[in-house]
Amino acid sequence: MNENSNVNHGRNIFMKALLILPVVWIVLSVFNDVSFGDSTILGIALLIISYLAGDMMILPKMGNMSATIGDLLVGTLVLWGGLNLLGYTEALGEAFLSAAIICVGEYFLHSWILKTQFSNKYV
């Protein structure tokens, strides 16, 4: 049986969206003058990339801490690169702050996903 057979992707993505989107809206739009539309686009891009890479590939194979560190790196790179592509210069600090705040919640989200949906040695 596939190790991902019990995963409820819809619920996981919804929970991850509840974590990521408010953080990027507050940190980027409220405190750093990034438009709401741009921060939403970046939040959705980060949601998709980090779910596929971190939660579906790294988390079940390497555990919570590896997936959380991966999310910090991916989050910083996606947000920083996206902000630069959208014309917001000097955005590394904002990208890192957003990713760091998200990672605190990601640690607990990963713990919940491992306990409820994956059966492996990292629970």
N, C-alpha and C positions, 0 to 999 in steps of 0.2 A: 504494500500500500504506500502511496506517495506521502512523504512527510508533510506536504502542504494540503492534504485532502480535507482537513478540518478547518481550514482558514476561511473566515468570513471577510472577504475583501471589502465589501461594501461598508461594513461596520468599521473596519480598521481604517479605511480611507476617510470616512466621516469623522472618526475620533482624531485622526491626524490633521484633518482640515480645521477642526475646532482648536487645535493646538497652534498650527502654523499661521493661519490667516489673521487672527487677532494680533499676534506678535508683529507680523510684517506691517499690518495696518497702523499699529500704534508707533512702533519704532521708526518706520520709514515715512509714513504719511503725516503723523501728528508732530513728531519731533524733528524731522529732517526735510520737510517740504517736498517729498516725493508724491506725485499725484496718486490719488486713490486707485485709479485704473492701472497705473504702472505697478503699484505695490500688489494689487490683486493678481495681475499677470505673473509677476515674479513669485508670489505665494503659490499659485497653482502649478507653475513650473517646478518649484521646489518640492511641492507635495508629490507630484508624479515621480520625479527623479529619485527622491529620497525613499519613497515607498518601494519602488522597484529595486533599487540598489541596496538600501539599508535593511528594510524590513523583510523583503522576500529572498534576498541573496545572502547577506552577511549575518543577519540575526539568527536564522535557524542553524547555520553552520559554525559560527564563531562566538555567538553569545551576545549578551546585552552591552557590555562595555565596548567591545569592538564595533558594534553597530552604532552606538552613541558617538564614539569618536569619529566614525565614518560620516555620521550625520553632521557633525560639527564641520568637518572638512568640506563635504559636499555642499552644505548650506552656505558656508562662507564663499565658496567658489561660484555657486550658482547665483547668489544674490549680488556679489561683487561684479561678476561678469555681466549679469543682466542689467545692473544699474549703469555700468559703463556703456553697454550697448544702447541704452536708452538716453544717454547723454548726461548722466549724473556723475560728475568727476569727483575724485577724492572720496570715494564711498566705501573704502575698505573697513573703516571703523564701524560704520553703520551695518555693513554686511556681517561682520564678526559679532557685533553685539546681538543682532537678531538671531544669528545661528546659535550663539551661546545660550540665550534665553530659551530658545526652542529645544536645545539639547537637554536642559534640565527636565522639561516635560517628557521628552523622548525617552529618557531613562525609565520613567515610570510606565509609559505606554509600552515600551518593549517588555518590561517585566510582566505586565498584564497579558500581552500577546503570547509570551512564552508559557505562562501558566495556563492559559485558557485554550490555546490553539495549536501549540507545537508540543510534541512529545519527544524530548531529547534530553541530553545530559546537562543542558544549561538552565533548566527550570529551577 
